[in-house]
Amino acid sequence: MKVLLIGSGGREHALAWKIAQSPLLTKLYAAPGNPGIAEEAELVSLDTDDHAAVIAFCKDKGIDFVVVGPEAPLVAGIADRLREAGIAVFGPSAAAAQLEGSKGFTKDVCARFNIPTGAYQRFNNAPKAKAYVRQQGAPIVIKADGLAAGKGVTVAMTLDEALSAIDDCFEGAFGAAGAEVVVEAYLDGEEASFFCLSDGKSLLALATAQDHKRVGDGDTGPNTGGMGAYSPAPVMTPEMVERTMKEIIEPTMRGMAEMGHPFQGVFFAGLMITAKGPELIEYNVRFGDPECQVLMMRLKSDLLPILYASATGTLDQVTAEWSEDPALTVVLASKGYPGTYDKATPIASLPEVGDGAKVFHAGTALKDGQLVATGGRVLNATATGSTVADAQAGAYRLVDAVEWENGFCRRDIGWQAIAREQQ
């Protein structure tokens, strides 16, 4: 099978690494890719926003299957165009991708199909949003409605913080994403990520993970796209997984089909495990980053036929087998992230890795033969172990062997799970 992978981050490097292991694969292309992905795939300089160019490339190279990594191309309708051209694609239609493209849309779906989530209101102007926030009080959650690269959410612990987050949205801090704001109730509990494939009529539960959104140790500082993750998430017990499937994922799949937007791809449910059980914080319509990295380290099955089954309506014919061993990834980011940071800083060397360890490239490029950091989140040091503590130790050994002066990371990834192991 000839495959084109779209994307250039750590998630896509993890997908490329796993797809490349498939005996079904005859050729893997990636657009635009990165130097890590180049070890697994042939990179092609294709403008993935130009859907006609992507289709022409697929026809020219005889591509059998396209795997779309990031959310923006899905929200922009690349999967629709590929399907119209008769090319199998992993990822939802633009209509179904609204689950990530519009926080308000998702909240309305939850309300319509009785999916447990925090109470909410939608606003298109600051004065009304502020009046509601003053009435509700803090803590409260302010979300830019559209895509904001994981940074459009403020969990406001004070009224002032909430009012200032509303101003940020309406004054253009998140561009068009902030033209509408969703204000929702603060949910108290432990966060977890749950991943489940859908082909529109069948579901295949994958695995759980826990992400660390805040930039600083002890979950302090501003939100980021994610500073590290581990899988599985101990808070997601078998009972909690079963409830999540029954109360959240299944009604979403049925509801989307009923609305005329059958969902094909991956449901990435951001959950809060509260005293009442699992409640939906938000949906993403692609694999998490950095959660994908730990999922791929634990997946024992061949990824390619599973993704293809999701794309072709045959998900009931495949299964996914997982390693019991936990996996943990630490994000190395450019100093200054999630604010401003220097670009093109040199990465002198990366460590040699053995089994159960991998450094995924997230924001790197080659400049005159030198590996440089081009993004905010740059490398993902990833390891497995018999316990989360073992996996954490392995990941930080990799981190400490990276020679990159402009890098930093959190030193406490996995702390909640390790605390549980030590009880």
N, C-alpha and C positions, 0 to 999 in steps of 0.2 A: 504494500500500500504506500502510495506517495502522499506525504502530508506536508501542509504548510501551517506553521505556527505563527500567529500574529502577536507581537509584543516584544518588550525589551527589558523587563525587570527580573527581580529575583523569582517571582512566581513562574515566569516563563522559562527561566533557566531550569527550575525544578521540573516543570512539565517536559521540557526538551530532554533532560537527563533521563526521565522515566520513559518517555515515548521511545527514545533511542534504544532502550533495552528490549523492545518488542520484536519477537521473531516475525511478526506480520509486516514490519516496516521495511520498505525497499529504499526510500529516500526521504530525508527530512530537510525541509527548507524553513528558514525563519526570517521574518521581516518585522522590524529592522534587526532584531537580535542584539547581542552584546558579546564581548570577547569570551565570556564563559559559555554562552550558547553556541559560539563558533566551534567549540570542542565537540559538539554533538550534531550540529546541523550546518548546512550551507547557508550563509547569510545572503539575503538579497535586498538591494536598496529599492524598496517599493514604497510608494506613498500609500499607506493603508487607509488614509482618508479618501483616496480616489478609488471608489468601489469598482469602477469600470476597469481601472488598471489592475486591480487585484484579480478580477474575473479573467481578464486577458492573460495574466500570468498563469493562472490555474489551467486555462484551456491550453496554453502553449506548452506547459510542462506535464500535462496529463495528471493534475493533482486529483486524488480521490477524496481527500478529506481535509477540511480546514479547521484548526483549533484556535479559537479566539481567546486570548488571555485576559486583556484589560476590559474595563466596563465601557469606556468612552466609545469605541467602535460599535459595541452592541447597542448602546442607546442611540447611536447614529444610524442604525439599521443595516449594518454590514451583513448580518446573518440573513436578512430578508432578500437582499440582492443576490447573495450566493445561492440561496435555495431557488430563487426564480431562474437562475442560470443552470439549475440541475446539479449543483455541487453540494455534497453533504457537508454540514458545518456544525460544530459543537458550540452552542450558545443560543440564547433566546432571540426571538423577534424584537423589533423596536418596541412594539406594543407591550410585550411581556417584560421587556427590560425596564419599563417604567417603575417596576418594583424597586429598582435602585435609582433610576433617573429622577424620581419624584417621591420624596418622603411623604408628602401629602397623599399621593395616590395610594401608597402602601397602607397608610392609616385608614383611608376610606375602604380599602379592601378588607382590612381587619374588622372595621365596624360592620360592614355588610355581611361578612361570613362568620361573625362571632369568634374571632381569633384573639386570644388574650394578649393585651398590650396596654401601655399607659394611656390614660385619658388625654385628649389633645384638642387643640383648635388650630385652624389655618388662618394666616393673616397676610394681606398684601400691602399693609402700611404700618409704619412704626407706632403712631399714636394708639391705634386699637390694640396692637400687640402689647404695648406697655401698660395700657389700662387693664388688660386681662392678667398680665404678670403681677401687677400691684394687687389685684383682687385675690390671686391665688397664693402669692407669697413664695419664698424660697425654702428649700432647694427646688429648682425647676430646670427643665432642659430646653434649650433653644437650638433649633436646627435650621440651617439653610436648606431650602426645599430640594435644590438640584445637586449635581455632582460637584464636590469640592475637594476631591482627592483625600478623603478621610479627615479633612480638617474643618468641616463646616458645622461641627457640633460643640456646643458649650454646655457642660453640666454646671450650672450656676448655683453656688452654695449661698450666695447673698443676692439681695434684690438689685444692688448696684451692678453686680457682675451680669445679671440677666438683662438689665436695661442697656448696658454697654454692648452686650452681644447682639441685641436687636439692632442697635445703631450700626454695628459692624456690617451686618447683613444688608441693611437697606442703604448703607453708604458705599456699598460696592466692594467690600473686602473679599468677597467670594465671586465677584463678577455677576453674571446672569443667574448663577445658582442661588443667590440671595434675594432675588426679586420677590419671592414668597417665603414666608417663615412658618415653620411648624413649632408650636409651643406645646410641650407635653409634660405630664406628671413625672416627677422623679421616682424611679423605681429603686427600692433598696434590696440588695442581695448580692450575689456573685455572678459576674459575667461569664459567659461561655459562648463558643462558636460551634455551630453544628452544620455539617455539610451533607447534602442529600441530592442525588441525581434524579432528574425527571425526564421522561420522554413525552410528557403531555398526558399520559394515562397511567403510567406505572412509576413507582419510586424505588430507588436503591439507596438505602442509608449508607453513608460512607463512615466518617469518623468525627470525633469531637476534638476541639483544641481550645486553648486559652491564649489570648493575645494580651500584650502589655502596651496600652495606647499612650500613656504619659511619657514624656521625654526623660524624666529623672527617676533615680532610685526611690523606692518607697511609693511609687505611683504619684510623683509630684511633677509640677510644671505643666506646660501646655500639651494638648493632644497632638499626636503625630499620626502618620499612616501606620504605625506599629513598630515597636522597638525590640520585639522578640515574641516568641510563642512556643508552646509545647503541646504535645498530643500524647495520650488522650487527656481530657480534662476530668479530674477525679469527681468534680461536682456533678458531672453528667453520668449518673448511675444508670444501669439498665432500665430502671423504672422511669427515670427522667427522660431518657431517650425515647421510650415507648410513648410517654405523654406528649413529648415534642412532636413526634410523628403524627399522633392522633389528633392533637388539639391545634397544632400550628401548620405543619407541612401539608398533611392530606387535605385540610379544608382550603389551603391556598391553591394547591394544584387543581382541585375540583372547581374552585371559584374562578380561577383564571380561565379554565376551559369554558365554564358557563358564560363568562363575559366575552368569549370569542377570542381570547388571547392564550391559547394553550401554551404551557411553559415547557420548553426543551432546553436543558442545560443543567447548571448546578444552582440549587437553592443554598445560599450561604446565609444562615439565620444567626444574627447576633441576638443572643438571649440574655435575659436577666433571670436567674433562678431565685425567686422570691419565696416568702413564706407560703404563698398560694400555689407555687409551682413555676413552670417555665412561662415567661412572658416575652413577647417579641419586642426587641428594641428597634431593629431594622433588618431589612433584607438587602443582600448584595446578590448580583446575578452572575458572579464569576468566583473563581477560587480566591480565598483570602491571600493577602501578602503581608506578613510572612507565614500565615498558617499553611499555605500550600506546600511550603518547603518541608515542614514536619510531617504532613500527610504523606507526601511522596516517599519520604524516608521509611515510613511504616508500612506502605502498601506492598504486599507480597505478590498480588495478582498483576497480570499484564494490563497496563492502563489503557492501551490503545483500543482494544475491543470494547471496553467498558464505555469510553467516551463515544465511540462509534454507535454503540447500541442506544445511547441517549439521543443521538442525532437522527437515528433511523427508526425509532419507535419499537425497538426490540429489547428494551431494558429488562423485561421479565425473563430473558434468556441468559442473563449473565449474573455473576456474583463477584463480591470483592472480599479478599482475604487479607487480614491485617496481622502484622507482628504484634505480639504482646508488649514488646519492649517500647518504652516511651522514647520520643524524639524531642529535642529542644533546639531552638535556633536563636542566636543572638545577632541583632542587627548592628553592624558598624556603620555609623553615620558621619557625615562631614561636620566638623565643629561649627556651631551656630545653628544647625538644624533644630527645630523646624522654621527658624527665622532665616536670615541671610547667611550664606556660607561661600567660601572660596570654591571656585570650580577648577577643574584640570589640575588638582594637586596630585603629585606622583605617589603611586603605591609601589614601594621598592620590591617587596616580595610577598608571596603567599605561601602558606605551609604545605608540605606534602601531606596527603591524606590517605588513611587506610580504610578498611571496611567500616561501615557505620559512621563515617565522618565525611563531610563535604562542605566546601565553601562555595556558596552560590553567588554569582555576580548579579547585583541589582542596579547599580548606577555607575558602570565603568565603560571606558573606551580605550582604544589604543591610539596614542599620539606619537608619531615618529618612533614606533616600536616600544614605547613606554606605556605601561598600564597606568591610567589616571582615573581619578574619581570625578564623575560628571554630575552626580545627583546628590540629593540630601541623604537618602538611604543607599548605601554603596555596596556592602557585602553582607552575606548571611552565613555566619559560622554555625554549622549544624551538625549535631551528633546524636547517636542513640546510646542507650545504656539499659542495664537491667532495672534501674530505678530512675526517677526524675533527677535525683541528686547525681547519679553517675552520668546521665546525659548532659546535665549542666556542667559538670567538671570537664567532660570531653569538649563541649562547645567552647568553654573559656580557655582551654588549652590551645584550641585553634585561634581564638581571638588574640591571645598573647603572642602567638607566632607570626601574626600579620605585621609586616613592617610598613606602616603608613602613619606619618607624623600628624596628619590633619584629622585622624579618625577618633571617634569616641563611642562608648556604648554604655548601656546600663549594666551594672554588675549583679543584679538580683533577679534576672529572668527565671521564672519558675518558683518564686518564693512561696506562693500559696500551696502548691502541690508538695514542695519539700517539707514545709511545716506540717502538712498532713502525714507525710511518711514518717516523721519523727515523733508523732504522738504515740 
